Protein backbone atom coordinates (compact mmCIF):
# COMPACT_ATOMS: atom_id res chain seq x y z
CA UNK A 1 0.00 0.00 0.00
CA UNK A 2 1.23 3.48 -0.85
CA UNK A 3 1.91 5.89 1.99
CA UNK A 4 -0.63 8.67 1.44
CA UNK A 5 0.77 12.13 2.12
CA UNK A 6 -1.11 15.41 1.87
CA UNK A 7 1.04 18.53 1.62
CA UNK A 8 -0.99 21.43 3.01
CA UNK A 9 0.11 24.82 1.69
CA UNK A 10 -1.04 28.43 2.00
CA UNK A 11 -0.21 31.58 0.06
CA UNK A 12 3.42 32.56 0.53
CA UNK A 13 4.66 28.99 0.92
CA UNK A 14 8.48 28.75 0.97
CA UNK A 15 9.45 27.62 -2.55
CA UNK A 16 12.56 25.66 -1.62
CA UNK A 17 10.85 23.87 1.25
CA UNK A 18 7.89 22.76 -0.84
CA UNK A 19 10.13 21.69 -3.74
CA UNK A 20 12.45 19.75 -1.42
CA UNK A 21 9.56 17.69 -0.05
CA UNK A 22 8.01 17.01 -3.46
CA UNK A 23 11.31 16.27 -5.19
CA UNK A 24 12.53 13.91 -2.47
CA UNK A 25 9.30 11.90 -2.50
CA UNK A 26 9.18 11.84 -6.31
CA UNK A 27 12.80 10.68 -6.44
CA UNK A 28 12.01 7.95 -3.91
CA UNK A 29 9.12 6.74 -6.09
CA UNK A 30 11.34 6.65 -9.19
CA UNK A 31 14.13 4.79 -7.39
CA UNK A 32 11.69 2.33 -5.81
CA UNK A 33 10.32 1.48 -9.25
CA UNK A 34 13.83 1.13 -10.68
CA UNK A 35 14.84 -1.17 -7.83
CA UNK A 36 11.73 -3.31 -8.17
CA UNK A 37 10.40 -2.28 -4.75
CA UNK A 38 6.78 -2.65 -5.77
CA UNK A 39 5.57 -2.60 -2.17
CA UNK A 40 7.00 0.87 -1.51
CA UNK A 41 5.45 4.05 -2.93
CA UNK A 42 4.25 7.48 -1.89
CA UNK A 43 0.96 8.98 -3.02
CA UNK A 44 1.51 12.72 -2.65
CA UNK A 45 -1.22 15.33 -3.02
CA UNK A 46 -0.67 19.08 -2.66
CA UNK A 47 -3.78 20.54 -1.06
CA UNK A 48 -4.88 24.12 -0.37
CA UNK A 49 -7.76 26.21 0.87
CA UNK A 50 -7.93 28.50 -2.17
CA UNK A 51 -8.30 27.69 -5.85
CA UNK A 52 -4.99 29.42 -6.54
CA UNK A 53 -2.00 29.33 -4.20
CA UNK A 54 1.04 31.50 -4.88
CA UNK A 55 4.47 30.71 -3.49
CA UNK A 56 6.61 33.36 -1.82
CA UNK A 57 8.43 33.87 -5.13
CA UNK A 58 5.17 34.29 -7.03
CA UNK A 59 4.85 30.84 -8.61
CA UNK A 60 1.33 29.45 -8.98
CA UNK A 61 1.10 26.03 -7.32
CA UNK A 62 -1.63 23.63 -8.51
CA UNK A 63 -3.62 22.34 -5.54
CA UNK A 64 -6.47 19.96 -4.74
CA UNK A 65 -9.17 21.52 -2.51
CA UNK A 66 -8.51 20.59 1.10
CA UNK A 67 -12.03 21.25 2.40
CA UNK A 68 -14.15 18.13 2.69
CA UNK A 69 -11.17 15.89 2.00
CA UNK A 70 -10.30 12.90 4.15
CA UNK A 71 -6.66 13.36 5.20
CA UNK A 72 -3.81 11.11 4.20
CA UNK A 73 -1.77 9.06 6.65
CA UNK A 74 0.52 12.07 6.97
CA UNK A 75 -0.17 15.77 6.56
CA UNK A 76 3.00 17.72 5.74
CA UNK A 77 3.11 21.45 6.49
CA UNK A 78 5.94 23.29 4.67
CA UNK A 79 7.17 26.67 5.82
CA UNK A 80 5.71 30.04 4.96
CA UNK A 81 8.37 32.17 3.28
CA UNK A 82 8.77 34.72 6.09
CA UNK A 83 11.96 35.10 8.11
CA UNK A 84 11.28 37.85 10.65
CA UNK A 85 8.86 37.81 13.61
CA UNK A 86 6.49 40.60 12.58
CA UNK A 87 5.83 39.42 9.00
CA UNK A 88 5.49 35.85 10.29
CA UNK A 89 2.90 36.81 12.91
CA UNK A 90 1.00 38.78 10.26
CA UNK A 91 1.08 35.75 7.92
CA UNK A 92 -0.28 33.27 10.47
CA UNK A 93 -3.02 35.75 11.42
CA UNK A 94 -4.41 35.83 7.86
CA UNK A 95 -7.82 34.16 7.34
CA UNK A 96 -6.34 31.49 5.07
CA UNK A 97 -3.74 30.52 7.68
CA UNK A 98 -6.40 30.39 10.41
CA UNK A 99 -8.51 28.12 8.21
CA UNK A 100 -5.48 25.92 7.62
CA UNK A 101 -4.76 25.56 11.34
CA UNK A 102 -8.41 24.71 12.04
CA UNK A 103 -8.36 22.05 9.33
CA UNK A 104 -5.04 20.71 10.58
CA UNK A 105 -6.49 20.34 14.08
CA UNK A 106 -9.50 18.50 12.65
CA UNK A 107 -7.34 16.16 10.58
CA UNK A 108 -5.11 15.41 13.56
CA UNK A 109 -8.21 14.61 15.63
CA UNK A 110 -9.32 12.27 12.83
CA UNK A 111 -6.05 10.34 13.14
CA UNK A 112 -3.69 11.94 10.66
CA UNK A 113 -0.06 12.33 11.65
CA UNK A 114 1.45 15.78 11.18
CA UNK A 115 4.92 16.69 9.89
CA UNK A 116 5.93 20.37 9.89
CA UNK A 117 9.21 22.01 8.97
CA UNK A 118 10.79 25.38 9.69
CA UNK A 119 8.10 28.07 10.00
CA UNK A 120 5.50 25.41 9.21
CA UNK A 121 5.95 24.42 12.85
CA UNK A 122 4.27 27.71 13.79
CA UNK A 123 1.15 26.66 11.89
CA UNK A 124 1.21 23.28 13.63
CA UNK A 125 1.60 25.00 17.00
CA UNK A 126 -1.24 27.44 16.20
CA UNK A 127 -3.41 24.38 15.51
CA UNK A 128 -2.58 23.02 18.97
CA UNK A 129 -1.25 19.72 17.63
CA UNK A 130 2.11 20.32 19.33
CA UNK A 131 0.67 21.02 22.79
CA UNK A 132 2.28 18.70 25.33
CA UNK A 133 4.75 17.40 22.74
CA UNK A 134 8.48 17.90 22.23
CA UNK A 135 9.30 19.83 19.06
CA UNK A 136 11.94 21.77 17.19
CA UNK A 137 11.63 24.84 14.97
CA UNK A 138 13.76 27.19 12.93
CA UNK A 139 16.61 28.22 15.23
CA UNK A 140 16.45 31.99 14.76
CA UNK A 141 12.74 32.17 15.73
CA UNK A 142 13.07 29.90 18.75
CA UNK A 143 12.65 32.78 21.28
CA UNK A 144 9.36 33.81 19.63
CA UNK A 145 8.17 30.20 19.43
CA UNK A 146 9.01 29.57 23.07
CA UNK A 147 7.17 32.70 24.18
CA UNK A 148 4.08 32.11 22.02
CA UNK A 149 3.66 28.36 22.61
CA UNK A 150 4.55 27.60 26.26
CA UNK A 151 2.74 24.24 26.13
CA UNK A 152 5.30 22.91 23.64
CA UNK A 153 8.58 21.46 24.94
CA UNK A 154 10.99 23.11 22.53
CA UNK A 155 14.36 21.52 21.71
CA UNK A 156 15.49 23.94 19.02
CA UNK A 157 19.02 22.53 18.75
CA UNK A 158 17.71 19.37 17.07
CA UNK A 159 17.11 18.99 13.36
CA UNK A 160 14.26 16.48 13.66
CA UNK A 161 11.99 15.62 16.59
CA UNK A 162 9.40 12.84 16.59
CA UNK A 163 6.94 13.15 19.48
CA UNK A 164 3.58 11.43 19.73
CA UNK A 165 1.93 11.67 16.32
CA UNK A 166 3.88 14.72 15.14
CA UNK A 167 7.24 15.23 13.46
CA UNK A 168 8.91 18.63 13.45
CA UNK A 169 12.00 19.79 11.58
CA UNK A 170 14.32 22.77 11.99
CA UNK A 171 15.26 25.58 9.64
CA UNK A 172 14.82 25.88 5.86
CA UNK A 173 16.57 22.87 4.30
CA UNK A 174 15.38 20.60 7.10
CA UNK A 175 12.42 20.05 4.75
CA UNK A 176 14.71 17.54 3.03
CA UNK A 177 15.56 15.84 6.33
CA UNK A 178 11.83 15.60 7.07
CA UNK A 179 11.07 14.07 3.67
CA UNK A 180 13.87 11.52 4.04
CA UNK A 181 12.53 10.60 7.49
CA UNK A 182 9.12 9.86 5.95
CA UNK A 183 10.74 7.74 3.24
CA UNK A 184 12.71 5.90 5.90
CA UNK A 185 9.49 4.78 7.60
CA UNK A 186 8.62 2.84 4.47
CA UNK A 187 12.13 1.67 3.58
CA UNK A 188 15.42 2.60 5.29
CA UNK A 189 17.40 1.40 2.28
CA UNK A 190 15.31 3.52 -0.10
CA UNK A 191 15.83 6.57 2.11
CA UNK A 192 19.59 6.00 2.08
CA UNK A 193 19.57 5.59 -1.72
CA UNK A 194 17.47 8.74 -2.17
CA UNK A 195 19.87 10.71 0.02
CA UNK A 196 22.80 9.51 -2.06
CA UNK A 197 21.14 10.48 -5.32
CA UNK A 198 20.29 13.93 -3.94
CA UNK A 199 23.69 14.27 -2.19
CA UNK A 200 22.22 14.93 1.25
CA UNK A 201 24.48 14.47 4.26
CA UNK A 202 23.28 13.54 7.73
CA UNK A 203 22.51 16.62 9.84
CA UNK A 204 21.38 15.48 13.29
CA UNK A 205 21.53 18.96 14.80
CA UNK A 206 21.03 22.57 13.74
CA UNK A 207 23.08 23.83 16.70
CA UNK A 208 26.10 24.02 14.43
CA UNK A 209 24.31 26.64 12.33
CA UNK A 210 22.71 28.74 15.08
CA UNK A 211 24.23 32.14 15.89
CA UNK A 212 24.06 32.75 19.62
CA UNK A 213 24.37 36.52 19.36
CA UNK A 214 21.38 36.64 17.00
CA UNK A 215 19.24 34.79 19.55
CA UNK A 216 20.45 36.96 22.43
CA UNK A 217 19.33 40.12 20.64
CA UNK A 218 15.72 39.09 21.26
CA UNK A 219 16.04 40.58 24.79
CA UNK A 220 18.22 43.50 26.03
CA UNK A 221 19.08 41.83 29.35
CA UNK A 222 20.12 38.60 27.63
CA UNK A 223 22.17 40.65 25.18
CA UNK A 224 24.02 42.32 28.08
CA UNK A 225 24.70 38.91 29.60
CA UNK A 226 26.03 37.67 26.26
CA UNK A 227 28.48 40.56 26.01
CA UNK A 228 29.66 39.94 29.58
CA UNK A 229 30.03 36.21 28.93
CA UNK A 230 32.07 36.60 25.74
CA UNK A 231 34.67 38.60 27.65
CA UNK A 232 35.04 35.81 30.23
CA UNK A 233 35.05 32.60 28.20
CA UNK A 234 38.56 31.67 29.35
CA UNK A 235 37.60 32.25 32.98
CA UNK A 236 35.25 30.46 35.36
CA UNK A 237 31.51 31.14 35.29
CA UNK A 238 29.90 32.94 38.23
CA UNK A 239 26.18 33.70 38.30
CA UNK A 240 26.76 36.21 41.13
CA UNK A 241 29.30 38.14 39.06
CA UNK A 242 27.16 38.00 35.95
CA UNK A 243 24.08 39.34 37.71
CA UNK A 244 26.07 42.14 39.35
CA UNK A 245 27.74 43.12 36.09
CA UNK A 246 24.49 43.47 34.14
CA UNK A 247 22.46 45.00 36.96
CA UNK A 248 19.90 42.26 37.58
CA UNK A 249 19.15 39.75 40.31
CA UNK A 250 20.29 36.16 39.81
CA UNK A 251 16.68 35.05 39.73
CA UNK A 252 15.70 37.61 37.10
CA UNK A 253 18.71 36.78 34.95
CA UNK A 254 18.03 33.04 35.10
CA UNK A 255 14.34 33.51 34.35
CA UNK A 256 14.89 35.81 31.36
CA UNK A 257 17.52 33.57 29.78
CA UNK A 258 15.27 30.57 30.22
CA UNK A 259 12.29 32.46 28.74
CA UNK A 260 14.27 33.60 25.68
CA UNK A 261 16.68 30.72 25.10
CA UNK A 262 15.17 27.82 27.02
CA UNK A 263 18.31 27.14 29.04
CA UNK A 264 20.21 28.25 32.13
CA UNK A 265 22.85 31.02 32.17
CA UNK A 266 25.57 28.38 32.67
CA UNK A 267 24.31 26.31 29.72
CA UNK A 268 24.30 29.39 27.49
CA UNK A 269 27.80 30.30 28.70
CA UNK A 270 28.94 26.81 27.67
CA UNK A 271 27.28 27.25 24.26
CA UNK A 272 29.30 30.42 23.73
CA UNK A 273 32.48 28.57 24.66
CA UNK A 274 31.71 25.88 22.08
CA UNK A 275 30.89 28.52 19.46
CA UNK A 276 34.22 30.25 20.09
CA UNK A 277 36.09 26.94 19.97
CA UNK A 278 34.53 26.11 16.60
CA UNK A 279 35.60 29.52 15.27
CA UNK A 280 39.18 28.93 16.41
CA UNK A 281 39.26 25.43 14.96
CA UNK A 282 38.19 26.80 11.58
CA UNK A 283 40.37 29.91 11.50
CA UNK A 284 43.59 29.00 13.34
CA UNK A 285 46.19 26.25 13.33
CA UNK A 286 46.30 26.04 17.15
CA UNK A 287 46.12 22.54 18.57
CA UNK A 288 43.05 21.37 20.49
CA UNK A 289 44.74 21.75 23.89
CA UNK A 290 45.50 25.42 23.26
CA UNK A 291 41.99 26.11 21.98
CA UNK A 292 40.47 24.32 24.97
CA UNK A 293 42.45 26.55 27.32
CA UNK A 294 41.41 29.66 25.37
CA UNK A 295 37.74 28.92 26.03
CA UNK A 296 38.15 27.84 29.65
CA UNK A 297 38.32 24.04 29.48
CA UNK A 298 40.96 22.06 31.34
CA UNK A 299 41.98 19.85 28.42
CA UNK A 300 41.28 18.92 24.83
CA UNK A 301 39.45 15.72 25.79
CA UNK A 302 36.72 17.75 27.50
CA UNK A 303 36.37 20.00 24.48
CA UNK A 304 36.22 17.10 22.04
CA UNK A 305 33.47 15.47 24.11
CA UNK A 306 31.43 18.66 24.23
CA UNK A 307 31.75 19.26 20.49
CA UNK A 308 30.57 15.75 19.73
CA UNK A 309 27.67 16.00 22.20
CA UNK A 310 26.45 19.47 21.22
CA UNK A 311 27.17 19.50 17.49
CA UNK A 312 27.36 15.84 16.57
CA UNK A 313 30.75 16.53 14.96
CA UNK A 314 34.38 15.98 15.83
CA UNK A 315 37.44 18.23 15.55
CA UNK A 316 38.51 16.82 12.19
CA UNK A 317 35.04 17.35 10.68
CA UNK A 318 34.88 20.93 11.96
CA UNK A 319 38.32 21.77 10.62
CA UNK A 320 37.42 20.30 7.24
CA UNK A 321 34.89 23.14 6.92
CA UNK A 322 37.73 25.61 6.36
CA UNK A 323 37.65 24.97 2.63
CA UNK A 324 33.96 25.97 2.41
CA UNK A 325 33.57 28.27 5.41
Secondary structure as a PSIPRED ss2 file (coil, helix, strand):
# PSIPRED VFORMAT (PSIPRED V4.0)

   1 X C   1.000  0.000  0.000
   2 X C   1.000  0.000  0.000
   3 X E   0.000  0.000  1.000
   4 X E   0.000  0.000  1.000
   5 X E   0.000  0.000  1.000
   6 X E   0.000  0.000  1.000
   7 X E   0.000  0.000  1.000
   8 X E   0.000  0.000  1.000
   9 X E   0.000  0.000  1.000
  10 X C   1.000  0.000  0.000
  11 X C   1.000  0.000  0.000
  12 X C   1.000  0.000  0.000
  13 X E   0.000  0.000  1.000
  14 X C   1.000  0.000  0.000
  15 X H   0.000  1.000  0.000
  16 X H   0.000  1.000  0.000
  17 X H   0.000  1.000  0.000
  18 X H   0.000  1.000  0.000
  19 X H   0.000  1.000  0.000
  20 X H   0.000  1.000  0.000
  21 X H   0.000  1.000  0.000
  22 X H   0.000  1.000  0.000
  23 X H   0.000  1.000  0.000
  24 X H   0.000  1.000  0.000
  25 X H   0.000  1.000  0.000
  26 X H   0.000  1.000  0.000
  27 X H   0.000  1.000  0.000
  28 X H   0.000  1.000  0.000
  29 X H   0.000  1.000  0.000
  30 X H   0.000  1.000  0.000
  31 X H   0.000  1.000  0.000
  32 X H   0.000  1.000  0.000
  33 X H   0.000  1.000  0.000
  34 X H   0.000  1.000  0.000
  35 X C   1.000  0.000  0.000
  36 X C   1.000  0.000  0.000
  37 X C   1.000  0.000  0.000
  38 X C   1.000  0.000  0.000
  39 X C   1.000  0.000  0.000
  40 X C   1.000  0.000  0.000
  41 X C   1.000  0.000  0.000
  42 X E   0.000  0.000  1.000
  43 X E   0.000  0.000  1.000
  44 X E   0.000  0.000  1.000
  45 X E   0.000  0.000  1.000
  46 X E   0.000  0.000  1.000
  47 X E   0.000  0.000  1.000
  48 X E   0.000  0.000  1.000
  49 X C   1.000  0.000  0.000
  50 X C   1.000  0.000  0.000
  51 X C   1.000  0.000  0.000
  52 X C   1.000  0.000  0.000
  53 X E   0.000  0.000  1.000
  54 X E   0.000  0.000  1.000
  55 X E   0.000  0.000  1.000
  56 X C   1.000  0.000  0.000
  57 X C   1.000  0.000  0.000
  58 X C   1.000  0.000  0.000
  59 X C   1.000  0.000  0.000
  60 X E   0.000  0.000  1.000
  61 X E   0.000  0.000  1.000
  62 X C   1.000  0.000  0.000
  63 X C   1.000  0.000  0.000
  64 X E   0.000  0.000  1.000
  65 X E   0.000  0.000  1.000
  66 X C   1.000  0.000  0.000
  67 X C   1.000  0.000  0.000
  68 X C   1.000  0.000  0.000
  69 X C   1.000  0.000  0.000
  70 X C   1.000  0.000  0.000
  71 X C   1.000  0.000  0.000
  72 X C   1.000  0.000  0.000
  73 X C   1.000  0.000  0.000
  74 X E   0.000  0.000  1.000
  75 X E   0.000  0.000  1.000
  76 X E   0.000  0.000  1.000
  77 X E   0.000  0.000  1.000
  78 X C   1.000  0.000  0.000
  79 X C   1.000  0.000  0.000
  80 X E   0.000  0.000  1.000
  81 X C   1.000  0.000  0.000
  82 X C   1.000  0.000  0.000
  83 X C   1.000  0.000  0.000
  84 X C   1.000  0.000  0.000
  85 X H   0.000  1.000  0.000
  86 X H   0.000  1.000  0.000
  87 X H   0.000  1.000  0.000
  88 X H   0.000  1.000  0.000
  89 X H   0.000  1.000  0.000
  90 X H   0.000  1.000  0.000
  91 X H   0.000  1.000  0.000
  92 X H   0.000  1.000  0.000
  93 X C   1.000  0.000  0.000
  94 X C   1.000  0.000  0.000
  95 X H   0.000  1.000  0.000
  96 X H   0.000  1.000  0.000
  97 X H   0.000  1.000  0.000
  98 X H   0.000  1.000  0.000
  99 X H   0.000  1.000  0.000
 100 X H   0.000  1.000  0.000
 101 X H   0.000  1.000  0.000
 102 X H   0.000  1.000  0.000
 103 X H   0.000  1.000  0.000
 104 X H   0.000  1.000  0.000
 105 X H   0.000  1.000  0.000
 106 X H   0.000  1.000  0.000
 107 X H   0.000  1.000  0.000
 108 X H   0.000  1.000  0.000
 109 X H   0.000  1.000  0.000
 110 X C   1.000  0.000  0.000
 111 X C   1.000  0.000  0.000
 112 X C   1.000  0.000  0.000
 113 X E   0.000  0.000  1.000
 114 X E   0.000  0.000  1.000
 115 X E   0.000  0.000  1.000
 116 X E   0.000  0.000  1.000
 117 X E   0.000  0.000  1.000
 118 X C   1.000  0.000  0.000
 119 X C   1.000  0.000  0.000
 120 X H   0.000  1.000  0.000
 121 X H   0.000  1.000  0.000
 122 X H   0.000  1.000  0.000
 123 X H   0.000  1.000  0.000
 124 X H   0.000  1.000  0.000
 125 X H   0.000  1.000  0.000
 126 X H   0.000  1.000  0.000
 127 X C   1.000  0.000  0.000
 128 X C   1.000  0.000  0.000
 129 X C   1.000  0.000  0.000
 130 X C   1.000  0.000  0.000
 131 X C   1.000  0.000  0.000
 132 X C   1.000  0.000  0.000
 133 X C   1.000  0.000  0.000
 134 X E   0.000  0.000  1.000
 135 X E   0.000  0.000  1.000
 136 X C   1.000  0.000  0.000
 137 X C   1.000  0.000  0.000
 138 X C   1.000  0.000  0.000
 139 X H   0.000  1.000  0.000
 140 X H   0.000  1.000  0.000
 141 X H   0.000  1.000  0.000
 142 X H   0.000  1.000  0.000
 143 X H   0.000  1.000  0.000
 144 X H   0.000  1.000  0.000
 145 X H   0.000  1.000  0.000
 146 X H   0.000  1.000  0.000
 147 X H   0.000  1.000  0.000
 148 X H   0.000  1.000  0.000
 149 X C   1.000  0.000  0.000
 150 X C   1.000  0.000  0.000
 151 X C   1.000  0.000  0.000
 152 X C   1.000  0.000  0.000
 153 X E   0.000  0.000  1.000
 154 X E   0.000  0.000  1.000
 155 X C   1.000  0.000  0.000
 156 X C   1.000  0.000  0.000
 157 X C   1.000  0.000  0.000
 158 X E   0.000  0.000  1.000
 159 X C   1.000  0.000  0.000
 160 X E   0.000  0.000  1.000
 161 X E   0.000  0.000  1.000
 162 X E   0.000  0.000  1.000
 163 X E   0.000  0.000  1.000
 164 X C   1.000  0.000  0.000
 165 X C   1.000  0.000  0.000
 166 X E   0.000  0.000  1.000
 167 X E   0.000  0.000  1.000
 168 X E   0.000  0.000  1.000
 169 X E   0.000  0.000  1.000
 170 X C   1.000  0.000  0.000
 171 X C   1.000  0.000  0.000
 172 X C   1.000  0.000  0.000
 173 X C   1.000  0.000  0.000
 174 X H   0.000  1.000  0.000
 175 X H   0.000  1.000  0.000
 176 X H   0.000  1.000  0.000
 177 X H   0.000  1.000  0.000
 178 X H   0.000  1.000  0.000
 179 X H   0.000  1.000  0.000
 180 X H   0.000  1.000  0.000
 181 X H   0.000  1.000  0.000
 182 X H   0.000  1.000  0.000
 183 X H   0.000  1.000  0.000
 184 X H   0.000  1.000  0.000
 185 X H   0.000  1.000  0.000
 186 X H   0.000  1.000  0.000
 187 X C   1.000  0.000  0.000
 188 X H   0.000  1.000  0.000
 189 X H   0.000  1.000  0.000
 190 X H   0.000  1.000  0.000
 191 X H   0.000  1.000  0.000
 192 X H   0.000  1.000  0.000
 193 X H   0.000  1.000  0.000
 194 X H   0.000  1.000  0.000
 195 X H   0.000  1.000  0.000
 196 X H   0.000  1.000  0.000
 197 X H   0.000  1.000  0.000
 198 X H   0.000  1.000  0.000
 199 X C   1.000  0.000  0.000
 200 X C   1.000  0.000  0.000
 201 X C   1.000  0.000  0.000
 202 X C   1.000  0.000  0.000
 203 X C   1.000  0.000  0.000
 204 X C   1.000  0.000  0.000
 205 X E   0.000  0.000  1.000
 206 X C   1.000  0.000  0.000
 207 X C   1.000  0.000  0.000
 208 X C   1.000  0.000  0.000
 209 X C   1.000  0.000  0.000
 210 X C   1.000  0.000  0.000
 211 X C   1.000  0.000  0.000
 212 X H   0.000  1.000  0.000
 213 X H   0.000  1.000  0.000
 214 X H   0.000  1.000  0.000
 215 X H   0.000  1.000  0.000
 216 X H   0.000  1.000  0.000
 217 X C   1.000  0.000  0.000
 218 X C   1.000  0.000  0.000
 219 X C   1.000  0.000  0.000
 220 X H   0.000  1.000  0.000
 221 X H   0.000  1.000  0.000
 222 X H   0.000  1.000  0.000
 223 X H   0.000  1.000  0.000
 224 X H   0.000  1.000  0.000
 225 X H   0.000  1.000  0.000
 226 X H   0.000  1.000  0.000
 227 X H   0.000  1.000  0.000
 228 X H   0.000  1.000  0.000
 229 X H   0.000  1.000  0.000
 230 X H   0.000  1.000  0.000
 231 X C   1.000  0.000  0.000
 232 X C   1.000  0.000  0.000
 233 X C   1.000  0.000  0.000
 234 X C   1.000  0.000  0.000
 235 X C   1.000  0.000  0.000
 236 X C   1.000  0.000  0.000
 237 X C   1.000  0.000  0.000
 238 X C   1.000  0.000  0.000
 239 X H   0.000  1.000  0.000
 240 X H   0.000  1.000  0.000
 241 X H   0.000  1.000  0.000
 242 X H   0.000  1.000  0.000
 243 X H   0.000  1.000  0.000
 244 X H   0.000  1.000  0.000
 245 X H   0.000  1.000  0.000
 246 X H   0.000  1.000  0.000
 247 X C   1.000  0.000  0.000
 248 X C   1.000  0.000  0.000
 249 X C   1.000  0.000  0.000
 250 X H   0.000  1.000  0.000
 251 X H   0.000  1.000  0.000
 252 X H   0.000  1.000  0.000
 253 X H   0.000  1.000  0.000
 254 X H   0.000  1.000  0.000
 255 X H   0.000  1.000  0.000
 256 X H   0.000  1.000  0.000
 257 X H   0.000  1.000  0.000
 258 X H   0.000  1.000  0.000
 259 X H   0.000  1.000  0.000
 260 X H   0.000  1.000  0.000
 261 X H   0.000  1.000  0.000
 262 X C   1.000  0.000  0.000
 263 X C   1.000  0.000  0.000
 264 X C   1.000  0.000  0.000
 265 X H   0.000  1.000  0.000
 266 X H   0.000  1.000  0.000
 267 X H   0.000  1.000  0.000
 268 X H   0.000  1.000  0.000
 269 X H   0.000  1.000  0.000
 270 X H   0.000  1.000  0.000
 271 X H   0.000  1.000  0.000
 272 X H   0.000  1.000  0.000
 273 X H   0.000  1.000  0.000
 274 X H   0.000  1.000  0.000
 275 X H   0.000  1.000  0.000
 276 X H   0.000  1.000  0.000
 277 X H   0.000  1.000  0.000
 278 X H   0.000  1.000  0.000
 279 X H   0.000  1.000  0.000
 280 X H   0.000  1.000  0.000
 281 X H   0.000  1.000  0.000
 282 X H   0.000  1.000  0.000
 283 X H   0.000  1.000  0.000
 284 X C   1.000  0.000  0.000
 285 X C   1.000  0.000  0.000
 286 X C   1.000  0.000  0.000
 287 X C   1.000  0.000  0.000
 288 X H   0.000  1.000  0.000
 289 X H   0.000  1.000  0.000
 290 X H   0.000  1.000  0.000
 291 X H   0.000  1.000  0.000
 292 X H   0.000  1.000  0.000
 293 X H   0.000  1.000  0.000
 294 X H   0.000  1.000  0.000
 295 X C   1.000  0.000  0.000
 296 X C   1.000  0.000  0.000
 297 X C   1.000  0.000  0.000
 298 X C   1.000  0.000  0.000
 299 X C   1.000  0.000  0.000
 300 X H   0.000  1.000  0.000
 301 X H   0.000  1.000  0.000
 302 X H   0.000  1.000  0.000
 303 X H   0.000  1.000  0.000
 304 X H   0.000  1.000  0.000
 305 X H   0.000  1.000  0.000
 306 X H   0.000  1.000  0.000
 307 X H   0.000  1.000  0.000
 308 X H   0.000  1.000  0.000
 309 X H   0.000  1.000  0.000
 310 X H   0.000  1.000  0.000
 311 X H   0.000  1.000  0.000
 312 X C   1.000  0.000  0.000
 313 X C   1.000  0.000  0.000
 314 X C   1.000  0.000  0.000
 315 X H   0.000  1.000  0.000
 316 X H   0.000  1.000  0.000
 317 X H   0.000  1.000  0.000
 318 X H   0.000  1.000  0.000
 319 X H   0.000  1.000  0.000
 320 X H   0.000  1.000  0.000
 321 X H   0.000  1.000  0.000
 322 X H   0.000  1.000  0.000
 323 X H   0.000  1.000  0.000
 324 X C   1.000  0.000  0.000
 325 X C   1.000  0.000  0.000
